[in-house]
Amino acid sequence: MTKDPYTYLINYATAHSGNRSFNPEWVIQAANRAGIAFQDQRQWGRIFRQAAKDGYIRPSTKLFPRSTSNGSKRPGWIAC
C-alpha cells in the first residue's frame, strides 16, 4: 500500500470509476485509516487540484454535505 497521498487519491478514484461521484472527505478519511495524513487537512486541496490538472479526476455535478464545512453541500469528484 502506498503512503503517497497523490497516488492514494488516484487509486481511490480509479476504484470508484464508472461515472460514480465520490466525496473528497471519503478519500481523506480512508487515507487517514491507511496512515496517510496531513497535520492540516487543508493540504489535501493541492493534491486534488494536481490530480484534476493531470486529468485523473474532475468535479462532479453531485453535491455532498461536508462535515468540514458545517454540512454545506459542495461538488464531489469523479474519475476521468
N, C-alpha and C positions, 0 to 999 in steps of 0.2 A: 504494500500500500504506500502511496506517495505521501510525503509530508509537505509538498509544494502546493500552496493554495491555488495557484493558477491551474495546475494540472488537475487538482481535485475538482475544481469547478468544471473544467472541460469534460472530465469523466462523468461527473454528475449530469451535466447537460446531455451528453451522449446517451446515457442510460435512460433519460426522460425524453428522448427524441420521439418522433411520430406525431408532431403537432400538439404536444402536451405542454401547456404552460406550467411553470413552477415558480413558487415564491422564493425570492432570494434568502429569506430567513430560514427556509428549509435547508438550503445549502450550507449556510453558516452554522446552523445547529448540528447538522450531520458532520461537518468538518470539525467542530469542537469535540464531538464524541470520538472522532478519529485522532484527536490530539493535534489538530491544526487550528491554532487560534492566534489572534492578534490581541495585544493589550487593549487597543482601541478598535472596536469592531467597525468603525467607520472606514478603516483601511481596506475593508473588503470592496469599497466603492471603486477603487482603482483597479482591482482585479476584474470586476465585472466590466468596467469600461474597456479594459485592454482586451478581454475576451470578445466583446462586441466589435471593437475595432478590427480584431483579427478575423472576424467573420464566423465565430463559433456560436454566438448567441445573438439574439435581437430582442428588443422589447416586445412583449405580447400585448394583446388588447384586453386580456383578462386582468381584472383588478383583485388584489389580495389585501386583506386587512393586515397592517403591520403593527406588531406589538411595540416596536421601537419608535413608532410614530403615533402613539396613543390610539391605535386602532384605525387610523385613517387608511383609506384604500389607495394603493399605488399599483401601477402595472407590474406584472411579473416578467419573466423572461421565457424565451423559447429557443430551443436548439435550431440552428440553421441547417 
